């Protein structure tokens, strides 16, 4: 079984150009390999360098855009998602750090609400309007999340 993380984004704030720029800002200039369908873009060339591949879904549509989360009383409705496929053979701390750096950069620029979920951890964290973040205390890499929340000036709450 693969490990996947999904950043479910409430508002439509991300486009391909923005995502490519943020991927390149991770420190390595990539010649990004993109497979593009009408609504889905796969960035597979990031896998060997960062330890994860990225799939960007530009527009999520009902009924597939609702997620039941422990952070909210009602289901979270989202309009975009970025899915990270993690290399299980890689250095998890480094991979999670790069993935979270990308996520925090996108969230802080977009000033939106989003939830990060995982096939291993279910709910990982909830970003509220780009200003506050809630994380589950049981997440093994919560120290990395705390580090990036401080860098980006987000108020952090552990649940």
Phi, psi and omega per residue, in radians:
X1 nan 2.362 3.097
X2 -1.462 2.764 3.016
X3 -1.749 2.185 3.105
X4 -2.206 2.469 3.005
X5 -2.043 2.536 3.123
X6 -2.295 2.131 3.028
X7 -1.643 1.922 -3.122
X8 -1.695 2.052 -2.980
X9 -1.902 2.227 -3.067
X10 -1.104 -0.910 -3.047
X11 -1.707 2.744 3.055
X12 -1.477 1.686 -3.047
X13 -2.195 -0.210 -3.028
X14 -1.937 2.439 2.998
X15 -2.212 3.038 -3.071
X16 -1.042 -0.733 -3.100
X17 -1.069 -0.784 3.134
X18 -1.111 -0.765 -3.128
X19 -1.135 -0.742 3.104
X20 -1.074 -0.762 3.135
X21 -1.076 -0.755 -3.127
X22 -1.216 -0.620 3.075
X23 -1.104 -0.783 3.126
X24 -1.150 -0.498 3.111
X25 -1.223 -0.142 3.127
X26 -1.247 -0.101 3.024
X27 2.086 -0.187 3.126
X28 -2.233 2.255 3.099
X29 -1.357 2.087 -3.083
X30 -1.903 2.514 2.888
X31 -1.593 1.636 -2.965
X32 -1.256 2.250 3.068
X33 -1.575 2.020 -3.098
X34 -2.108 2.256 2.913
X35 -1.798 2.137 -3.024
X36 -2.157 2.170 2.932
X37 -1.758 -2.993 -3.116
X38 -1.055 -0.695 -2.994
X39 -2.134 -0.114 -3.025
X40 -2.256 2.350 3.095
X41 -2.186 2.216 3.096
X42 -1.827 2.228 3.047
X43 -1.884 1.566 -3.078
X44 -1.506 -0.311 -3.069
X45 -1.279 -0.151 3.122
X46 -1.406 -0.294 -2.990
X47 -1.048 -0.872 -3.084
X48 -1.269 -0.456 -3.102
X49 -1.552 -0.837 -3.060
X50 -1.759 -0.282 -3.129
X51 1.599 0.186 3.061
X52 -2.626 2.647 2.968
X53 -1.820 2.857 -3.041
X54 -2.230 2.325 2.982
X55 -2.114 2.192 -3.113
X56 -1.916 2.109 3.065
X57 -1.807 1.926 -3.015
X58 -1.187 -0.692 -3.100
X59 -2.422 1.931 3.052
X60 -1.499 2.539 -3.089
X61 -2.249 2.626 3.100
X62 -1.039 2.604 0.010
X63 -1.602 0.263 -3.032
X64 -1.630 0.233 -3.076
X65 -2.076 0.562 3.085
X66 -2.189 2.452 -3.115
X67 -2.395 2.232 3.085
X68 -1.469 2.137 -3.025
X69 -2.218 2.669 3.093
X70 -1.302 -0.268 -3.086
X71 -1.394 -0.378 -3.062
X72 -2.236 2.737 3.084
X73 -1.350 -0.609 3.132
X74 -1.819 2.915 3.104
X75 -1.139 2.564 3.097
X76 -1.530 2.141 3.124
X77 -1.776 2.223 -3.078
X78 -2.250 2.795 -3.064
X79 -2.078 -0.260 3.089
X80 -2.457 2.770 3.032
X81 -2.607 2.617 3.037
X82 -2.155 2.121 -3.084
X83 -1.894 2.279 -3.135
X84 -1.926 2.130 3.030
X85 -1.711 2.012 -2.991
X86 -1.549 2.397 3.023
X87 -1.323 1.912 -3.091
X88 -1.241 -0.205 3.125
X89 -1.606 -0.107 -3.046
X90 -1.560 -3.110 3.089
X91 -1.411 1.794 -3.036
X92 -0.985 -0.746 -3.111
X93 -1.039 -0.774 3.141
X94 -1.210 -0.732 3.137
X95 -1.101 -0.871 -3.141
X96 -1.078 -0.649 3.142
X97 -1.088 -0.829 3.132
X98 -1.134 -0.753 3.138
X99 -1.067 -0.812 -3.116
X100 -1.203 -0.591 3.065
X101 -1.054 -0.790 3.104
X102 -1.084 -0.806 -3.123
X103 -1.074 -0.847 -3.119
X104 -1.111 -0.670 3.096
X105 -1.087 -0.757 3.131
X106 -1.158 -0.786 -3.112
X107 -1.122 -0.772 -3.097
X108 -1.156 -0.583 3.104
X109 -1.322 -0.571 -3.078
X110 -1.509 -0.319 -3.140
X111 0.839 0.899 -3.068
X112 -2.187 3.115 3.069
X113 -1.787 2.410 -3.114
X114 -2.680 2.845 3.060
X115 -2.309 2.404 3.083
X116 -1.825 2.149 -3.136
X117 -2.112 2.881 -3.115
X118 -2.527 2.664 3.065
X119 -1.285 -0.274 3.137
X120 -1.732 -0.776 -3.010
X121 -1.806 0.010 -2.991
X122 0.996 -2.065 3.112
X123 -1.314 2.293 3.111
X124 -1.874 -1.006 3.108
X125 -2.688 2.805 -3.104
X126 -2.199 2.159 3.124
X127 -1.746 2.105 -3.097
X128 -1.815 1.896 3.077
X129 0.900 0.566 3.090
X130 1.160 0.174 -3.072
X131 -2.113 -0.445 -3.076
X132 -2.353 2.587 3.118
X133 -2.333 2.421 3.073
X134 -2.007 2.325 3.097
X135 -2.228 2.691 3.038
X136 -1.431 2.381 -3.072
X137 -1.164 -0.366 -3.056
X138 -1.456 -0.004 -3.089
X139 -1.325 2.212 -3.034
X140 -1.175 -0.407 -3.125
X141 -1.907 0.522 -3.126
X142 -1.090 -0.477 3.106
X143 -1.130 -0.581 3.097
X144 -1.225 -0.717 3.098
X145 -1.072 -0.780 3.119
X146 -1.049 -0.733 3.134
X147 -1.024 -0.879 -3.112
X148 -1.225 -0.542 3.090
X149 -1.154 -0.647 3.077
X150 -1.158 -0.788 3.141
X151 -1.010 -0.706 -3.081
X152 -1.616 0.088 3.059
X153 1.196 0.524 3.112
X154 -1.582 2.473 3.015
X155 -1.317 2.282 -3.043
X156 -1.933 2.322 3.033
X157 -2.215 2.334 3.100
X158 -1.783 2.261 3.132
X159 -1.983 nan nan
